Amino acid sequence: MDRIGKRAGIAVGLTSLVVPMTIALGAAPAQAASCNVTTGPYQKQVEKFLGRAVDGRQSLGDCQAIQSFQRKHGITPTMGYAGTITWRTMNTMLQQKAAGTNPNRSGACPTNRGRIACVDLTRQLSWIQDGARLKYGPVPVRTGKDGTETRPGSKKIYWRNINHWSTLYHVSMPYSQFFDGGQAFHSTTKSMWNPPGSGGCVNMRSADAKAYWNLLRNGDDVYIYGRKPGT
């Protein structure tokens, strides 16, 4: 091999080393996706959450399981990588599950105001209590993203519209109950764990938003506390 050919061969070899470690999955062209087989920083935690063998090493099976979770909740890029956002989403789910039927165990939401809707931004949880008695929930919610955070503090529901249309975001906001400027409880079709979050409203599943509509009235208290992960 001449000197030029040798240098070209070395260059090709080096290039092959820096190509991202992805492999194509057998899928229809419109649905084709690449699978990142690189071990992520939260590999063991994600493997445990998904019920995979916890060995801390990415495999094709791990990647496909992570991709399935990412697709379900709209986490992008959907590459099957055990990164920060994927683990943050799973960890929030674990905290929500740990809340059980006593979400106000810490006493952070006031119990001396009668009927009140509580929103814990840290755990992305909401519930309604009457004094210390749990009336509904806890249920997962999707609050404001970084830059359009749901504002913490004591609020009151001041306006309700069962078929509200947002002129700002041009989307339907069924069962809207406004408590702070343009921020409201309302239903959405997105996953409650879809990052990065809302424009400031407290998004809910349809059944939960309907239950809040039936349980709350204008003048009822809302208490929002904590800080959403990633904001």
Summary of the structure (lengths in Angstrom):
residues: 231
radius of gyration: 22.7
end to end distance: 57.5
largest distance: 86.6
contacts: 694
relative contact order: 0.14
helix: 29%
strand: 28%
